[in-house]
Amino acid sequence: MNTIATPKETAAATAAPAALRLELSGITKQYPAVRANDNVHLRVKPGEIHAVLGENGAGKSTMMKMIYGAVQPDAGEIRWNGQLAHIANPAAARKLGISMVYQHFSLFDTLTAAENVWLGLDKSLALPTVSQRIVDVAHTYGLDIDPLRPVHTLSVGERQRVEIVRALLTDPQLLILDEPTSVLTPQAVDKLFVTLRQLADKGTSILYISHKLDEIRALCHHCTVLRGGKVTGEVDPTQESNASLSRLMIGAEPPELQHKASKAGAAVLGVKGLSLAKLDPFAVELKDIGFEVRAGEILGVAGVSGNGQQELLAALSGEDRRAAPAAITLFGKPIGDHSPRHRRKEGLHFVPEERLGRGAVPTMTLASNTLLTRTEAVMRSGWVRVPAVTKLAEHIIARFNVKAGGPGAAAKSLSGGNLQKFIVGREIDANPKLLIVSQPTWGVDVGAAALIRSELLALRDAGCALLVVSEELDELFEISDRLVVIAQGRVSPSIAVTDATIELIGEWMSGLWAQGDGAPRAATASPTLEVRHAQA
């Protein structure tokens, strides 16, 4: 539902010197279980914003890593500004003028944002100078960053901003962006697009990977499509529709969601007067949060990254057990001090936003990763029935169309989107009574996103209560029955999706539902009246 400004159609034509910025010829990369790239060709002009489109596991990220020197091709050649190039490692790529923002971030948790940025820059620059440059660039491009904050205190969206600013500080000739807007708000996306167009106008080439077809059509001048590691087409995305791009990418159009009106039942999750002090100086204090989620409905939580989502989810999942027992209830029973394991036994399942490290252990197999939250195959004595674990993993892989080398594949060997499908599928398949999901379709292709969303709706229709935290407003409007907004550690009144607008939710994301004294309006206020009041 978010609209994005039309790109400057003349941008590519205004910067088209004879030499190509980048040319790949016959690039091939074979892994034990899959051929990630098969005789791939790619041509990128100076000043061109070039999309690389493909379903999860199509080979997009592998190709980008070869351009950046993080992975070496088995065959083929790379030409940079017309010259044959061997890019031995990312440091060599940066010297050439290539910068990359990974989908899975490459930041050191124990260092500050400024220290992480400084590691990739000329060490002749002093750290205070780098900190000031971060502030300047962040302000220029509308990317809110505190350079002194340790990375481990940042949300996923805030970490992505650090990665983007780090890349921009190198003044690259080629900027590679792998799912750059997956956890950005619509306002931040619009600001980023302005930035990217400015860079392109100055001659910077941009390789842009995204599953958001509206973004590609609005921003990019050219599009190369991958399927199964091979190039299947090259198109001008401004002349394509979402349906035609989807057909090129996955061979079909994603099925339309059947979102019927919900028949909400009794309250399943109750949150009342939840207030929690900061665990560290960079955390967000939760202030008198209250809402409920009922059986057979999806409550969506919108908000700009870093406004208390992490703290709220930690309290609801049981990772943070400081809440008063009665501040969080499940079927009326106080659970504020219960452990995550205890909450799972009572029917609460949780999907965190961080795939690797929290949702899955990278080095463990998919079968072993099922044991993180599923205990059907664990006997009372503590012994694990290995065949049952393998069968469960195989079932999840098949049900959610996960592309992997089988249940014995390590979690880290999967593409980001396929790992997301597995983790979300693991929890949906458990038939929970309450499912709390953070960023359910982060980094997945349109077909996989449609699958996940339809499974969430099916779970709702089966009587499950769902709380979905997402920075994708389109997604929340598509699957939610009611919405709340979290801003500065407070939660807005709830509003029916049928009464909400993108503009209203955008205002609320700035905390504008609050009265002059900073206290939220009464949650009992009529949603319709809330809309009229906000729009007046």
Stockholm file with secondary structure:
# STOCKHOLM 1.0

chainA/1-536         MNTIATPKETAAATAAPAALRLELSGITKQYPAVRANDNVHLRVKPGEIHAVLGENGAGKSTMMKMIYGAVQPDAGEIRWNGQLAHIANPAAARKLGISMVYQHFSLFDTLTAAENVWLGLDKSLALPTVSQRIVDVAHTYGLDIDPLRPVHTLSVGERQRVEIVRALLTDPQLLILDEPTSVLTPQAVDKLFVTLRQLADKGTSILYISHKLDEIRALCHHCTVLRGGKVTGEVDPTQESNASLSRLMIGAEPPELQHKASKAGAAVLGVKGLSLAKLDPFAVELKDIGFEVRAGEILGVAGVSGNGQQELLAALSGEDRRAAPAAITLFGKPIGDHSPRHRRKEGLHFVPEERLGRGAVPTMTLASNTLLTRTEAVMRSGWVRVPAVTKLAEHIIARFNVKAGGPGAAAKSLSGGNLQKFIVGREIDANPKLLIVSQPTWGVDVGAAALIRSELLALRDAGCALLVVSEELDELFEISDRLVVIAQGRVSPSIAVTDATIELIGEWMSGLWAQGDGAPRAATASPTLEVRHAQA
#=GR chainA/1-536 SS CCCCCCCCTTHHHHSCCSSCSEEEEEEEEECSSCEEEEEEEEEECTTCEEEEEECTTSSHHHHHHHHTTSSCCSEEEEEETTEEECCCSHHHHHHHTEEEECSSCCCCTTSBHHHHHHHTSCTTSCHHHHHHHHHHHHHHTTCCCCTTSBGGGSCHHHHHHHHHHHHHHTCCSEEEEESTTTTCCHHHHHHHHHHHHHHHHTTCEEEEECSCHHHHHHHCSEEEEEETTEEEEEECGGGCCHHHHHHHHHSSCCCCCCCCCCCCCSEEEEEEEEEECCSSTTSCCEEEEEEEEETTCEEEEECCTTSSHHHHHHHHHTSCCCSCGGGEEETTEECTTCCHHHHHHTTEEEECSCTBTTTBCTTSBHHHHHTTTCCTTBCTTSCBCHHHHHHHHHHHHHHTTCCSSCTTSBGGGSCHHHHHHHHHHHHHTTCCSEEEEESTTTTCCHHHHHHHHHHHHHHHHTTCEEEEECSCHHHHHHHCSEEEEEETTEECCCEEGGGCCHHHHHHHTTTTTSCTTSCCCCTTSCHHHHHHHHHC
#=GC SS_cons         CCCCCCCCTTHHHHSCCSSCSEEEEEEEEECSSCEEEEEEEEEECTTCEEEEEECTTSSHHHHHHHHTTSSCCSEEEEEETTEEECCCSHHHHHHHTEEEECSSCCCCTTSBHHHHHHHTSCTTSCHHHHHHHHHHHHHHTTCCCCTTSBGGGSCHHHHHHHHHHHHHHTCCSEEEEESTTTTCCHHHHHHHHHHHHHHHHTTCEEEEECSCHHHHHHHCSEEEEEETTEEEEEECGGGCCHHHHHHHHHSSCCCCCCCCCCCCCSEEEEEEEEEECCSSTTSCCEEEEEEEEETTCEEEEECCTTSSHHHHHHHHHTSCCCSCGGGEEETTEECTTCCHHHHHHTTEEEECSCTBTTTBCTTSBHHHHHTTTCCTTBCTTSCBCHHHHHHHHHHHHHHTTCCSSCTTSBGGGSCHHHHHHHHHHHHHTTCCSEEEEESTTTTCCHHHHHHHHHHHHHHHHTTCEEEEECSCHHHHHHHCSEEEEEETTEECCCEEGGGCCHHHHHHHTTTTTSCTTSCCCCTTSCHHHHHHHHHC
//
